[in-house]
Amino acid sequence: MRAAFLVALAFGFIQSLSAQELSPRAYLITPDHSNAVTLTWSFYDGAVNFNGVYPYSGTDGVYHVPVFSYYHAFSFFGRSANVAASLPYGVGNFEGNSNRTHQSIYRSGLLDLTARLSVNLYGGKAMPVQEFARWKQKRLLGASLKIVAPTGQYDSDALINWGINRWAFKPELGYSERWGHWILDSYVGAWLYTVNPAFGYGLPAPEPQMESPIGTVEIHLSYDFPKFGLWASLDGNTWWGGENSFPNKPVPSSKQLSSRLGGTLSVPFTRHQSVKIAYSDGVYVRFGGNYQSVQVAWQYSWIGKRW
């Protein structure tokens, strides 16, 4: 029972950046009333995304994003469901060239609050931990909705901001199937954005900024090592869309089409604790996603009482 619980909860909740995230085993179910708190440290090094609006060259950012996350599993009309929330904080240095002038800046502040609700649709009913210990995964189908709230640091007169000053929603369908120690995961979703009412850098007055939807596809192939209680995965994704526009001023150069490839290793080391390490890099970059990322997450999990 303890081993099954650890494998289920060693999912991590690594917060990444919008469409560029890689999240293996996101739709695996956990026992009713499972809880986890996760502390993640993320390091990013690479090109900075200016939405294709400004003619900067040689842009680069080196920044760190610690994240605090909380996860809770519950029964939703007899189906396994969970809710997770995360609050990131960013610290970093950014630089670039404009009109032959080199500029650099330091930024520190909160990123936007993120919450995610996920519900199993097929193959994973809600179970207490005693029943879950005897259950064997076969095929799972789930759905989720991720919400990003505009709580992060934002200044309409600044080019570099941690927050996006608008709401974002990501509905997604997820599929997971197990063959022995192998698990294949695939997700299809889309990011939908509200209007940023105050985009003002370089403008006489702030203007509304709009962004078209971004389609996303993720694929993960992972393997369990039962003898050691750990698992490892190969992760990949691609995303497209997201063209920015202002009133009567579309920005075609901001349309994205990119993909990333990476790997993840999750290692439980006590009854309640696990560590996850992940690395990813851009493999095809038309616009956005051209950076390296390293993430290390510590997680503490437990079975709680019914709310």
N, C-alpha and C positions, 0 to 999 in steps of 0.2 A: 504494500500500500504506500509506504513512504517513497519507494523508488518511482512508482507511477505518479505520485504527486509532484515530485521534483522534476520529472521529465516534462510534465504538463506545464508547470509554472516557470520553467527556465526559458520562457519565450522572450524576455527582455521587452523593453518599450523604448527603443532607440528613436529619438526624435531627429528627423532630418529636415530637408528643405523642400517643401511643397511637392511638386511632381517628381522630384529627384530622389525620393526616399526609397530604401530597400528594406523590407520587413519580412523576413522568412517566418513561416509558421504562424502567421497572423490570424488564421482561422481555426487553429486547433482548439478544442474545447478543454475546459478545466472543470473540476468538481464544483458543485454549488458552494457558495460562500467562500470561494478562494479569494485571497487578497495578496497584493504584492506592492511594495514600494521599491522604486528603482532610482538610483543615482547614476546618471550617464555623463561622461566627459567626451565631447566630440571635438576633433581638431580638423580644420579645413585649410587647404592651401591651394590657391589657384585663381582663375579669372573671376572677375566680379561682374554680375549681371546688372546692367543699367537699363534693361528693358528695350535696348536698341534705340533709345531716345537721344542719347548724347554721344558726340563723336570723340569719345575718349579712346586712347590706344595704350597698349602696355599695361592694362589694368590688372591689379593683383591684390589679393587679400589673404592675410594669415590671421585666423581668428579661432577662438575657443568658445564652445557653447556647453556649459554644464546644464543639465536638465534634471528636474525633480518630477517623478511620475508616480501615479497611484492607479491600481487596477483592482476591480472587484467583479466577480462572476456571480450570476444569479439565474433563477428560472424565469423565463418569459413565456407564459402559456404552455409550459411543459418543455420548451426548447431551451438549450443552453444559450446564455447570453452574457455579455460582459460590458462594462463601461470603463474607460480609462481616460485620465486627464494628465496633462504635462505642462509644466511651466519652465521655459528655458531662459537663460541669461547669457548674453553675448559679450565678449571682449575681443577686440581685434584691431589690427592696423591695415589700412588700405592705401593704395597708391595708383597713380596713372598719369598719362601725358595728355595735355590739351593745348593746342596752339603752340607746340614746342616748349611748353612749360610743364615741369614735373611737379605734381602735387601729392601730398600725403596727409592722412588724417587718422586719428585714433578715436574709436567709438566703444562705449561701454553702456549697457542698459538691458532692460527686459525685452524679450521677444514676445510674440503673441501667444496667448493661452490657447491650447489645443485640447479638444475633447473628442472621444470616439465611442460610439455605441455599435456593438456588433451582435448579431443574432444568427444562430444556426437555423438553416431552413431544411436540411436533410442530413441524416446520419448521425446526429448528435443531440439526443434528448438531454434534459437537465438531470444530473445524477448526484447523489451524495457521494462522499469520498469512498465509502465502503463498496458501493456498486461500481464506481469509476475504476477502482483498482482491478476489477475483473473484466472491464470492458476493453475491447480491441478495436482500434480505429480501422475503418475500411475506406469509405468514400464520404467526404463532407462537402456540403454546399452552404455557404453563408452569405450574409449581406451586412454591410456596415455603412455608417454615415459619420464622417469626420467633420468637425466644425472648428474653424479658426476664428477666434474673436479678436477684434482690433484693440488689444490691451497693451501692445508693445510700444516702445519708445519711437516717437515719430515727430518730425519737424518738417513742415511743408517747404521751408526754405533750405533744407539740407539735402544733399544728393545721396548720402549714405544714411540709411535708417534701418533699425532692427525690426520695426513694425511695418505693416503694409497699409494701415489706416483704412481697412475695409474688411468685411466679413468674407470668409471663403468656406465652401461646402464641397465635400467629396463623397458622393455616393459610389459604392463599389460592390461588386460581386466577387466572391472568392471560392475557389475550388481546391480541395486537398484530397489526395489519395495515397494510401500506404500499401507498399509491397514488402513485407518482411521488415527489414531495417531501413528501407528507403521510403522517403516521402516526397511527392511532387506537389508543389503549390503553384497556382496561377491566379492572378487577379486582373480584373478589368474595371476601370473606373474613370471618373472625370472630375476635374476641379472646376467649380463654378464660382465666379467672383461678383461681389457687388461693386458699386462705383466708389472709388476713392474721391471724396469731394474736394480734397485740398492738395493737389499736386502742384507745387509752386516753384521748384528750383529752376532758376534761370528765366522765369516768366515774370512779367509786370505784376500779375496777380494770380493767386491759385486758381487752377482750373480742374474740372472733373476729369478723372482718368478712368478709362474702361479697359477691360481685358477680356478677350473671348475665351471660351472654355478650353481646357487642356485635357486631352485624352491620355490615359496611362495604361500600360500593360506591364505586369511583373511576372517573372517566372523564377522559382527556386527549386533546387534539387538538393535534398539533405539526407544525411545518413546517421543513424543512431549507433553508438558504441556501447552496448549494454554493460559490458564488463567494467567500463569506467564511468558509466552514467552520463556521458556527454554526447553532443551531436555537433555536426559540422555541415555547412551548406555552401553551395555555389549560387550566387544571386545575380540577377540581371533584370533590367527594365528598359523601357523606351517611352517617350512622351512626345506629343506634338500639339501645336496650336498656340494659344496664348497671345495672339496679336494685340498689341496695345493701341489705343486710340484716344484722342481728345475731341472735343466738339468740332466736328467737320475736319479733323486732322488725323487720319489713320497713319500708323507707323508700320508699314509692311515688313521692314527689316527686323521687327521685334518678334516675328513668328518663329516658334521654337520647333526643333526636330533633333532630338539627342537621345543617347542611351548610355547606361552605366553598367559596369560589371564589377562584382566584388565577391567576398567570401565572409562567412561568419562562423565563429566557434563559441559554443556555450558549454561551460564547465561548472556543474554543481560541486561544492566542496564541503558543505555541511548539510544538516537536515533541512534547513530553511534558506540557505544562501547559495547563490550562484554568481558566476562572472561570465560576461559575454564580451568578445572582442570581434570587431568587424572592420573591414577595409573595403573601399571601393574607389573607382576612378572612371572618368569618362572615356568611352571607347569610340563613340561617334558623336561629334559635337558640331551642329550647325549654328546653334545659338543657345547658351545656357548649359550648365553642368560640367564645364571644363575645369574640374578641380579634383584633388585627392582628398579623401576623408578617412580618418581613423577614429574609431569609437570604442570606448571601454565602459561597460556598465556593470554595476554591482546591484544585486537584487536580493531583497528579503521577502519571503513569502510565507503565508500561514493560512489555515482554515479557520474562519471566524464563525460567529453566530448569525442567524437570520436577522436581517434588518427589520 
